[in-house]
């Protein structure tokens, strides 16, 4: 697999121009489903994380980073969800997730579980940061444990997306 920081600026913008709207719309569609046990479906399914991993595997790190940085604030401006504190944490987590996934995708067998590992790493780091910058009312330990228990299905979906993208996207096919 070849992931590269070298990118054509125009190509990056063109790709981002169609990937970003999907990254914005997908969470909105998921949040149209009624909450389960009072918790929004996005907390269970993690739709905001899907397009950054797809963009990272299919395209390049710059596209994935632009999506990770812009999707949560634009989604917030359109839908008002999540609140500004969670939006800040989510943006931070998506950027961490993208960088961690990039590193994991460069590693042999670990690349097959890069997305779930990156999610767990990003959630761990963001929860630790909440100790110093309390953007939400929940304690960092409570935020971490609740997030992980709710996100079990979403982590599984990230794993499936990760494997399918590595296996089937044209940039990932092995050369003969």
JOTADA-V767152 format. One record per residue. PSI is psi in whole degrees, 0 to 359 (NA if undefined). Layout:
PSI
PSI
//
This chain:
140
112
133
143
340
123
153
122
314
317
319
315
319
315
314
326
333
337
319
314
326
318
332
317
322
311
325
316
316
321
355
337
146
148
151
122
33
5
131
147
333
328
334
318
341
47
335
339
348
308
325
320
322
314
321
316
318
331
250
167
317
320
313
320
319
316
316
324
321
329
311
314
321
318
317
316
327
312
340
3
146
184
168
325
313
325
319
315
316
319
314
315
319
321
314
315
316
314
315
317
321
313
315
327
339
351
131
254
336
335
334
343
25
315
310
319
318
321
312
319
316
319
321
313
316
324
320
322
329
340
322
331
88
86
342
167
339
150
152
321
317
316
313
309
319
316
314
318
324
327
10
312
317
322
321
319
319
320
314
315
314
308
314
319
316
324
322
343
141
323
347
353
140
141
139
NA
//
